[in-house]
Amino acid sequence: MKIFVFFTVLFWVTVENAGALKYRRLVNKWSHSDCVRPWQISMMTKPTLRVPARPIECNPDEEKDENCPAGRNSICQYSLKTLRYICCEDKKDAEIPTCPKYHETLLLTCGGISAAGQCPRGFRCLSSVQDDTVKLCCKPNRTLTYKEPESTFRENRIVPRLLPISPAHELTASFQGEKITMGQLFDAQNLEQLSEPPVMSSAVELHDEKLYTIILVDSTSKTVSWMVANIAAFDGQLEIHRRTKSAVTYQAPDVEDQPAGIHTMVLALFQQSDTWSQRDLSRIAADDEFSLATWISANSEIIEPQPIAATFYGFSTKKDDRRFL
Ligand SMILES: *[C@@H]1O[C@H](CO)[C@@H](O)[C@H](O)[C@H]1NC(C)=O
């Protein structure tokens, strides 16, 4: 009997500790910002000689316009840290979370700490598409429609993390005569299919007087796997064939590629507004910390920032042994 009591007490103490630890971790995480929405920061007053900058306070009962200064989706919210109403706005370049497909998004965080509250009736507390740790109130709605290919690029976190702007169209790419689907994964046993560069067609009519760039980026190893620049169009199709010279020769994926595991590949077609010089192109081939976003913004004189068409796929250096949950 004594032994039984001892074990019960021990068990209770352990559970209690785990709970406190979890709570402390949540509070720590949230206290990075005064704002309840993790993608927001507090708007600050201008610092003066006498007083440093501090969060702008507001009154939730006032008219929305008079509440907070204009900002990036500024909102008057109760701060759990300062225990006052303060003005919050989206962080610069913040990725605003959205609910999963076929759910309406209410930009109200839920779950985690109790003060973040529960969702209104008809809404469920679900992880956002962009960040599993950010939970939002979501309302199921089967009739919602989505713009493609943007929706798939966002859902797979390609846009805006790897590619700042969604392509206007899906790029149809075939490897060895087989059309790939957006997001398809080729595992170690299927790498042979990717041994030759893809053959592409886009649903868009290309202009014969313009030049085009095709780029294939391994976003995981941050390298350019293939690039063909200054491609002319003929009868609305790219003039690209076996003899076309590449700026970066196609690098077929290999089981030895580093890092081991899944690599995300982005294949995009850009319209040029100018001609690439030989010097620019050799610089790309030498870059071993390549970022598509940086490249696009650094070459805004030569390529349009929005790809005309793009697709993405993955390859793995290992056998795909993930289990379907
Ligand atoms: C679902 O979304 C559509 C389109 O936004 C809207 O018209 C409709 O009222 C919504 N249905 C429900 C049940 O909220």
The ligand as an ORCA input file, in Angstrom:
! r2SCAN-3c Opt
* xyz 0 1
  C     -18.196     30.162    -48.479
  O     -17.458     31.054    -49.295
  C     -18.207     31.689    -50.303
  C     -17.241     32.470    -51.171
  O     -16.449     33.332    -50.411
  C     -19.299     32.541    -49.656
  O     -20.061     33.192    -50.646
  C     -20.188     31.663    -48.786
  O     -21.124     32.445    -48.106
  C     -19.338     30.876    -47.798
  N     -20.187     29.907    -47.130
  C     -20.297     29.845    -45.810
  C     -21.161     28.738    -45.277
  O     -19.737     30.621    -45.062
*
